Amino acid sequence: MLKRLNEIKVGETGLIKKVEGEGLLRRRLFDMGVTPGATVYLRKKAPLGDPLEITIRGYELTLRKTEAALVVLEMEESK
């Protein structure tokens, strides 16, 4: 099932399928390691949902909700 990073719940994990957006914002996400094929774990959400703290490629990264909305994930199946 595909979801955007800003739509998942704390504790969920997904695989990045696509990073949308254009120009400098997309480049900035790529430079931070937010690239297709990377696994993302949502660690925390601020009370109003902005920002989000994720774990990607072994480090913690904080993204704004608008940035997270550009990242499309394939969700891992619950076991």
N, C-alpha and C positions, 0 to 999 in steps of 0.2 A: 504494500500500500504506500502511495506517495503522499508526503506531507511536507509542509514548509517548516523550517527550523523554528519559527516563532509560534507554531501551532502545537508543538509537542509538549509533553508534561515532564516535570522534573523526574529524573531517574531513567528516562527513556534513551535508547541508543538507536542511531540510524546511520546509513551509508550515504554519503553525498553523491547524488546522481547528476546534478546540474547546478551551476551558479549563474543566475540571471544578472541583469543590469548591464551598464555600459561604462566605458571610459575609466576614469580614475577610481571610482568606487569598486568596480569589479577587479581592477588591478590590485587595489589595496587588500581585498579579501584574498586573492591569490597569493599575495606576498606574505600574508599572515598564515598561510597553510590551508585555507579553506578552498580545497580543490576537489574535483570529482575523484571518487575512490577512497577518500579519507573517512574514517569512522568518527562520529560525533556523539558525545555523551552530554546531556543537559544536566549540569550540576545544580544550578540555582537560578531562580527568577526573582527579581525585585518585586515588592508588593504590587506595584501597578504594571508589572510585566516588562519593564524597561529599566535597566539592561538585563541581558541574559549572560550567565557564565557557563561556558562549555569547556569540555576537555577534548582536545583534538591533537593528534600526533604527540601525545605524552606531555602536553602543557596546557595550562588554563588560559582561556581567552575570553574577554568580555566583549559582547556585541550589542549594538542598539537593536531594538525591535525592527526598525526599517531595514537594517542590514541583514538581519536574520530572515526576513521575509523573502530575500532574494535567493536563499539556499533551499533547494529541493532535495529531500531525503527519501530513501527507500527504507522503511521501518523494518527493524528486526521482528520476527514473529515471536510472540510470547509463548513460553513453554510451560 
